Amino acid sequence: MRSDTLPLRVLVVDDEPPIRRFLRTTLSAQGYDIAEAEDGAGALAAVRRRPPDLLVLDLGLPGIGGLEVIRRLRADGVAAPIIVLSSRADEAGKVEALDLGADDYVTKPFGMDELLARIRAALRHRLQQQGERPLFRSGDLAVDLVRRIVTVRGAEVKLSPREYDLLRLLVAHAGKVLTHRFILKEVWGADTDVQYLRIYVRQLRQKIEAEPERPSHILTETGVGYRLRAPD
């Protein structure tokens, strides 16, 4: 069991020394314990030597690529959150990384505030999974997972069974981006046409968002999927 006095360990995996140096300096200043690897083989070896609490992983690594690193870590049962660094043009890579088990991504060039927010959300999500809370609250939205009651600004909202299943899945992974494929498989049980998902998301937004056209709860990750705003 990790002592509360020990800093969280972050493994930074990138083949560009300036990026590793920047991340080491900035994350260390935030109180994280930083380990580094410059390629996929080094990352896998570092995890075996001392498992980190979180990985920041570049997809474009020499040798064993970032996607293969994710695949091997998840196959080995490594549950630490993985934040992927990707290029703006690599939309397919982001989706595949998430489907393989990555928790989130930031696009290069990225702002440090954005990365820190993603790190905090991924760590929070992992803790929630270890002890799922029966009541979810985010802004004016509340979901009682035991009684299956959804309220917005204190008023109960009636959802269809499919709408509730969709919302419950988003709640279970609040703060994390979920791909279209993952949601369709979990809610519909198969790779159904993504248009069905868009219709249900639209219906759900009509019921829980103050401004459905400018949603604050169910956020769209263009070309990738959806993310529910993290709990308060």
C-alpha positions as CSV (number, residue, x, y, z in Angstrom):
1,M,0.0,0.0,0.0
2,R,1.4,3.4,-1.0
3,S,2.0,5.8,1.9
4,D,0.1,9.1,1.7
5,T,3.4,10.9,2.2
6,L,4.9,9.5,-0.9
7,P,4.6,11.4,-4.2
8,L,2.7,9.8,-7.1
9,R,5.2,8.4,-9.6
10,V,4.8,9.4,-13.3
11,L,6.6,7.6,-16.0
12,V,7.3,10.0,-19.0
13,V,7.9,8.1,-22.3
14,D,9.1,10.2,-25.2
15,D,12.0,10.0,-27.6
16,E,12.5,13.8,-27.7
17,P,14.9,14.9,-24.9
18,P,13.5,18.5,-24.8
19,I,10.0,17.2,-24.2
20,R,11.2,14.8,-21.5
21,R,13.2,17.6,-19.8
22,F,10.2,20.0,-20.0
23,L,7.8,17.4,-18.5
24,R,10.3,16.4,-15.8
25,T,10.8,20.0,-14.7
26,T,7.1,20.9,-14.7
27,L,5.7,17.8,-13.2
28,S,8.4,17.7,-10.5
29,A,7.4,21.2,-9.6
30,Q,3.8,19.9,-9.1
31,G,5.1,17.3,-6.6
32,Y,5.2,14.2,-8.8
33,D,8.1,11.7,-8.7
34,I,9.3,11.4,-12.3
35,A,10.8,8.5,-14.1
36,E,11.8,8.6,-17.8
37,A,12.1,6.3,-20.8
38,E,13.1,7.2,-24.4
39,D,11.5,4.3,-26.2
40,G,9.0,1.5,-25.9
41,A,11.4,-1.1,-24.7
42,G,12.7,1.2,-22.0
43,A,9.1,2.0,-20.9
44,L,8.2,-1.7,-20.5
45,A,11.4,-2.3,-18.6
46,A,10.7,0.7,-16.3
47,V,7.2,-0.5,-15.5
48,R,8.5,-4.0,-14.6
49,R,11.2,-2.5,-12.3
50,R,8.9,-0.2,-10.5
51,P,5.2,0.3,-11.5
52,P,4.3,3.9,-11.9
53,D,1.0,5.5,-10.8
54,L,0.5,7.0,-14.2
55,L,2.2,7.1,-17.7
56,V,2.6,10.0,-20.1
57,L,3.2,8.1,-23.3
58,D,4.2,9.4,-26.8
59,L,2.7,7.3,-29.6
60,G,5.5,8.0,-32.1
61,L,8.3,6.0,-30.4
62,P,11.1,4.2,-32.2
63,G,11.2,0.4,-32.1
64,I,8.2,-0.7,-30.0
65,G,5.6,1.9,-30.7
66,G,3.3,3.6,-28.2
67,L,0.3,1.6,-29.3
68,E,2.1,-1.7,-28.8
69,V,3.3,-0.5,-25.4
70,I,-0.3,0.1,-24.3
71,R,-1.4,-3.3,-25.7
72,R,1.4,-5.1,-23.7
73,L,0.8,-3.2,-20.5
74,R,-2.9,-3.9,-20.5
75,A,-2.3,-7.5,-21.4
76,D,0.0,-7.8,-18.5
77,G,-2.6,-6.4,-16.2
78,V,-1.0,-3.0,-15.6
79,A,-3.9,-0.7,-14.5
80,A,-2.0,2.6,-14.2
81,P,-3.7,5.4,-16.2
82,I,-2.1,6.2,-19.5
83,I,-2.2,9.7,-21.0
84,V,-1.2,9.6,-24.7
85,L,0.7,12.4,-26.5
86,S,-0.2,12.5,-30.1
87,S,0.1,14.7,-33.2
88,R,-2.9,16.8,-34.2
89,A,-3.3,14.8,-37.5
90,D,-3.2,11.4,-35.9
91,E,-6.9,11.0,-35.1
92,A,-6.9,7.3,-35.9
93,G,-4.0,6.8,-33.5
94,K,-5.9,8.5,-30.7
95,V,-8.9,6.3,-31.2
96,E,-6.9,3.1,-31.4
97,A,-4.9,4.1,-28.2
98,L,-8.2,4.6,-26.3
99,D,-9.7,1.4,-27.5
100,L,-6.5,-0.5,-26.4
101,G,-6.8,0.9,-22.9
102,A,-5.3,4.4,-22.8
103,D,-7.2,6.7,-20.5
104,D,-6.9,10.1,-22.3
105,Y,-4.8,12.1,-24.7
106,V,-3.4,15.5,-25.3
107,T,-2.4,16.8,-28.8
108,K,1.0,18.3,-29.5
109,P,1.7,21.1,-29.0
110,F,-0.1,21.0,-25.7
111,G,-0.4,23.4,-22.8
112,M,0.8,22.3,-19.4
113,D,-2.4,23.3,-17.7
114,E,-4.3,20.9,-20.0
115,L,-2.0,18.0,-19.4
116,L,-2.1,18.6,-15.6
117,A,-5.9,18.6,-15.7
118,R,-5.9,15.3,-17.7
119,I,-3.5,13.7,-15.2
120,R,-5.7,14.7,-12.3
121,A,-8.8,13.5,-14.0
122,A,-7.2,10.1,-14.9
123,L,-6.0,9.6,-11.3
124,R,-9.4,10.6,-9.9
125,H,-11.1,8.2,-12.3
126,R,-8.9,5.3,-11.3
127,L,-9.7,5.9,-7.6
128,Q,-13.4,6.0,-8.4
129,Q,-13.2,2.7,-10.2
130,Q,-11.6,1.2,-7.1
131,G,-14.5,2.3,-5.0
132,E,-17.5,3.4,-7.1
133,R,-19.6,6.0,-5.4
134,P,-23.4,5.4,-5.4
135,L,-24.1,9.1,-5.9
136,F,-22.6,11.1,-8.8
137,R,-22.7,14.9,-8.8
138,S,-21.4,17.3,-11.4
139,G,-22.7,20.8,-11.4
140,D,-26.5,20.7,-11.5
141,L,-26.5,17.0,-12.5
142,A,-27.0,14.3,-9.9
143,V,-27.2,10.5,-10.6
144,D,-28.2,8.1,-7.9
145,L,-26.8,4.8,-9.2
146,V,-28.6,2.7,-6.5
147,R,-32.1,4.0,-7.0
148,R,-31.5,4.9,-10.8
149,I,-32.8,8.4,-10.2
150,V,-31.4,11.3,-12.3
151,T,-32.0,14.9,-11.2
152,V,-31.1,18.3,-12.8
153,R,-31.2,21.4,-10.7
154,G,-33.1,19.3,-8.1
155,A,-35.9,18.1,-10.5
156,E,-36.2,14.5,-11.5
157,V,-35.6,13.7,-15.1
158,K,-37.2,10.7,-16.8
159,L,-34.9,8.7,-19.0
160,S,-35.6,5.7,-21.2
161,P,-33.8,2.5,-20.3
162,R,-31.3,3.0,-23.1
163,E,-30.7,6.7,-22.2
164,Y,-30.0,5.7,-18.6
165,D,-27.6,2.9,-19.7
166,L,-25.7,5.5,-21.8
167,L,-25.6,8.0,-18.9
168,R,-24.6,5.3,-16.4
169,L,-21.6,4.3,-18.6
170,L,-20.5,7.9,-18.9
171,V,-20.8,8.4,-15.2
172,A,-18.7,5.2,-14.5
173,H,-16.0,6.8,-16.6
174,A,-16.6,10.5,-15.8
175,G,-13.7,12.7,-16.9
176,K,-12.4,10.1,-19.4
177,V,-13.0,10.2,-23.1
178,L,-14.8,7.2,-24.4
179,T,-14.6,6.2,-28.0
180,H,-17.7,5.6,-30.2
181,R,-16.8,2.0,-30.6
182,F,-16.5,1.4,-26.8
183,I,-19.8,3.1,-26.0
184,L,-21.6,1.2,-28.8
185,K,-20.2,-2.1,-27.6
186,E,-21.0,-1.5,-23.9
187,V,-24.5,-0.1,-24.4
188,W,-25.7,-1.8,-27.6
189,G,-23.6,-4.9,-27.3
190,A,-22.2,-4.6,-30.9
191,D,-20.6,-2.2,-33.3
192,T,-24.0,-0.6,-34.2
193,D,-24.1,2.4,-36.6
194,V,-22.6,5.4,-34.8
195,Q,-25.7,7.4,-35.9
196,Y,-27.7,5.6,-33.2
197,L,-25.3,6.9,-30.6
198,R,-25.5,10.4,-31.9
199,I,-29.3,10.3,-31.7
200,Y,-29.3,9.1,-28.1
201,V,-26.6,11.6,-27.0
202,R,-28.7,14.4,-28.6
203,Q,-31.8,13.1,-26.7
204,L,-29.9,12.9,-23.4
205,R,-28.5,16.4,-23.8
206,Q,-32.1,17.7,-24.4
207,K,-33.0,16.3,-20.9
208,I,-29.9,17.1,-18.8
209,E,-28.2,20.2,-20.4
210,A,-29.3,23.7,-19.7
211,E,-28.2,24.6,-23.2
212,P,-28.3,21.4,-25.3
213,E,-26.5,23.1,-28.2
214,R,-23.7,24.2,-25.9
215,P,-23.4,21.2,-23.6
216,S,-21.5,21.5,-20.3
217,H,-21.9,17.9,-19.2
218,I,-21.6,15.5,-22.2
219,L,-18.7,16.9,-24.2
220,T,-17.9,15.9,-27.7
221,E,-14.4,14.8,-28.6
222,T,-14.5,15.4,-32.3
223,G,-13.8,12.3,-34.4
224,V,-13.2,10.2,-31.2
225,G,-16.2,10.0,-28.9
226,Y,-17.6,11.6,-25.8
227,R,-16.6,12.7,-22.3
228,L,-18.8,13.3,-19.3
229,R,-17.6,16.3,-17.2
230,A,-15.7,15.0,-14.1
231,P,-17.6,15.0,-10.7
232,D,-17.4,17.9,-8.3
